[in-house]
Structures are given as C-alpha cells and as structure tokens.
C-alpha cells in the first residue's frame, strides 16, 4: 500500500502571512451567519500566549464585563461575560494546531505525478 499526503507541506508551505492577507477579506465577503458580533471584521495575530491573553482580555472580556454591568444596572439579564468565557473555552483546543508545525513527506505524491 502506498500512503500519499495530498496537500501543502515542505514543497508548497502555507505561511501565516497568507492567512493574515487572505482571511480578513474572505470573512468580510462571507460573514458567519450565526455571528452575534456587530461591526467590522478585524483580525489581530498574537505572537505569544501572553499577548493573546492580554488581547483577549482587552477586546473581549472587558467589553463583555462593561456591557453586563450596564445590563445589570438596567435590570436586564447579563450574559455577555458568560458567552465570552464559553467562546474562549471553545477556542482552546485549536491553540495546539495553531502553535505547532508539521512537515509531511510528499515523495509519494511526486511519484504519482511522474506516473501521470
């Protein structure tokens, strides 16, 4: 049996710069239908885990806490902070895949191309 990895790896790697350039325009053209957030789409890339936590705190947790405070003072149910915490928890499993690099052997793919 011949195992073939079909995709990008060492021959044609996908760099983070590509993601930086491609994702914001894509999501502006194709917004997520179930998105709760209103306003412009923006991406910020954190270079360190501490940077990510700080950015998340300043742009997600603090605004959610402020909105919950206003909601509580107005006598409404406060759920923004809880929803933000749930979203942050849901994203944790992805961190492993975005902070590690894999290089797949593509020699078998080259052999298949030669046979065509």
Wavefront OBJ file of the C-alpha trace (Angstrom):
o trace
v 0.000 0.000 0.000
v 1.167 3.474 -0.836
v 0.447 6.288 1.606
v 0.097 9.639 -0.101
v -0.174 13.002 1.591
v -2.049 15.367 -0.689
v -1.795 18.983 0.367
v 0.808 21.553 1.143
v 3.884 20.861 3.178
v 7.571 21.306 2.520
v 7.167 21.748 -1.262
v 4.466 24.428 -1.111
v 4.023 25.521 2.520
v 1.209 27.784 3.670
v 2.716 30.656 5.616
v 0.973 32.710 8.310
v 1.373 35.776 6.090
v -1.029 34.139 3.626
v -3.592 33.718 6.410
v -3.010 37.308 7.511
v -3.678 38.551 3.967
v -6.497 36.163 2.968
v -8.768 35.737 5.978
v -9.997 39.295 6.671
v -11.203 39.927 3.082
v -12.777 36.464 2.974
v -14.791 37.000 6.151
v -15.844 40.481 5.047
v -17.283 38.934 1.868
v -18.679 35.844 3.630
v -19.721 36.717 7.198
v -20.552 33.899 9.569
v -24.346 33.613 9.612
v -24.661 32.858 13.314
v -22.327 35.631 14.399
v -23.569 37.708 17.316
v -20.960 40.421 16.935
v -21.910 43.562 15.095
v -19.437 45.877 13.423
v -16.352 45.475 11.253
v -14.360 42.283 10.934
v -10.808 42.565 12.119
v -8.027 40.115 12.808
v -5.191 40.508 15.238
v -2.456 37.925 15.484
v -0.781 37.441 18.838
v 2.822 36.333 18.701
v 2.882 34.912 22.244
v 0.378 33.215 24.562
v 0.628 36.159 26.978
v -0.048 38.563 24.109
v -3.110 36.543 23.121
v -4.445 36.511 26.686
v -3.907 40.255 27.046
v -5.533 40.988 23.694
v -8.471 38.703 24.523
v -8.917 40.388 27.903
v -8.859 43.905 26.451
v -11.027 43.247 23.391
v -13.427 40.560 24.624
v -13.576 40.168 28.405
v -13.507 43.854 29.401
v -16.182 44.968 26.900
v -18.368 41.997 27.922
v -17.985 42.905 31.601
v -18.903 46.522 30.880
v -21.976 45.502 28.889
v -23.027 43.125 31.671
v -22.661 45.921 34.216
v -24.895 48.174 32.137
v -27.398 45.346 31.653
v -27.490 44.625 35.392
v -27.973 48.288 36.238
v -30.812 48.456 33.709
v -32.440 45.392 35.277
v -31.747 43.070 32.339
v -30.078 39.674 32.328
v -26.289 39.847 31.992
v -24.940 37.131 29.692
v -22.091 38.710 27.701
v -19.307 37.710 30.079
v -20.593 34.126 30.283
v -20.830 33.917 26.473
v -17.324 35.342 26.084
v -15.939 32.772 28.540
v -17.686 29.985 26.648
v -16.249 31.180 23.351
v -12.755 31.418 24.839
v -13.065 27.856 26.176
v -14.306 26.621 22.800
v -11.206 28.052 21.092
v -8.674 26.446 23.464
v -8.439 23.114 21.601
v -7.446 24.984 18.432
v -4.375 26.516 20.052
v -2.399 23.285 19.724
v -2.910 23.247 15.966
v -2.085 26.919 15.514
v 1.088 26.837 17.599
v 2.743 23.720 16.166
v 4.192 22.938 12.767
v 4.017 19.700 10.860
v 6.053 18.742 7.826
v 4.627 15.877 5.784
v 6.672 13.795 3.404
v 5.442 14.345 -0.144
v 7.741 11.995 -2.077
v 4.887 9.584 -2.852
v 2.867 12.432 -4.354
v 5.800 13.233 -6.631
v 5.947 9.577 -7.693
v 2.254 9.666 -8.586
v 2.783 12.819 -10.694
v 5.582 11.037 -12.549
v 3.210 8.175 -13.392
v 0.636 10.501 -14.993
l 1 2 3 4 5 6 7 8 9 10 11 12 13 14 15 16 17 18 19 20 21 22 23 24 25 26 27 28 29 30 31 32 33 34 35 36 37 38 39 40 41 42 43 44 45 46 47 48 49 50 51 52 53 54 55 56 57 58 59 60 61 62 63 64 65 66 67 68 69 70 71 72 73 74 75 76 77 78 79 80 81 82 83 84 85 86 87 88 89 90 91 92 93 94 95 96 97 98 99 100 101 102 103 104 105 106 107 108 109 110 111 112 113 114 115 116
